Amino acid sequence: MSVYSHLVHLEQQLFDALARMIPEMPSEAQREAEQTNLPVIASQVERFRYRLAYWSKRKGDLEQR
């Protein structure tokens, strides 16, 4: 769980940093970042959140036994 927690945090920081940088980029770079980079990073964040939720639930299930 710790690994996924760190990965969620890292990817979210990357997403936020890129989102802050995009308005200062040339328009073509903005478009490219918005169409390719942001969706990929957002997908990673969601995937790691899903895995973190899975393992959190799994841990809770095992502790109830």
C-alpha positions in Angstrom: 0.0 0.0 0.0 2.9 2.3 0.8 4.3 1.9 -2.7 1.0 2.9 -4.4 0.4 5.7 -2.0 3.8 7.2 -3.0 3.1 6.6 -6.7 -0.2 8.3 -6.5 1.4 11.3 -4.8 4.3 11.4 -7.4 2.0 11.2 -10.4 -0.4 13.8 -9.0 2.6 16.1 -8.4 3.7 15.6 -12.0 0.2 16.2 -13.3 -0.2 19.4 -11.2 3.2 20.7 -12.3 2.5 20.2 -16.0 -0.9 21.7 -15.7 0.7 24.9 -14.2 3.4 25.0 -16.9 1.0 24.5 -19.9 -0.3 28.1 -20.0 3.2 29.4 -20.4 4.1 27.1 -23.3 3.8 28.0 -27.0 0.4 27.1 -28.3 1.5 24.0 -30.2 3.3 22.7 -27.1 0.2 23.5 -25.1 -2.0 21.4 -27.4 0.4 18.5 -27.5 0.8 18.5 -23.7 -3.0 18.7 -23.2 -3.7 16.0 -25.7 -1.0 13.5 -24.9 0.9 14.2 -21.6 -1.9 15.1 -19.3 -4.2 12.2 -20.3 -1.3 9.7 -19.8 -0.4 11.1 -16.4 -4.1 11.3 -15.3 -4.5 7.6 -16.4 -1.5 6.7 -14.3 -2.9 8.5 -11.2 -6.3 6.7 -11.6 -4.6 3.3 -12.1 -2.5 3.7 -9.0 -5.5 5.0 -7.0 -7.4 1.9 -8.1 -4.6 -0.4 -7.0 -4.2 1.5 -3.7 -8.0 1.1 -3.0 -7.8 -2.6 -3.9 -5.0 -3.3 -1.5 -6.5 -1.2 1.2 -9.7 -3.2 0.9 -7.7 -6.5 0.8 -5.8 -5.5 3.9 -9.1 -4.7 5.7 -10.6 -8.0 4.6 -7.6 -9.9 5.9 -7.6 -8.1 9.2 -11.2 -9.1 9.8 -10.3 -12.8 9.7 
